[in-house]
């Protein structure tokens, strides 16, 4: 599933990024790498997703979230 499809409050692990090198570099610079644990703090219709990762709150646009593949953390 993609990060954009995950429900509010969902805790997940990033398993892949479907994007070009520029997107990989940008996400790595803000701490979103493959293997990182992410929690969705706020998800509202037509708004960016508010995420919590590595003790930091991050707002990501939905187009970027559609390119991040995640799996549930049990």
Beta strands, then each sheet from edge to edge (+ up, - down):
strand 1: 11-17
strand 2: 37-42
strand 3: 49-53
strand 4: 56-60
strand 5: 68-72
sheet 1: 4+ 3- 2+ 1- 5+
end
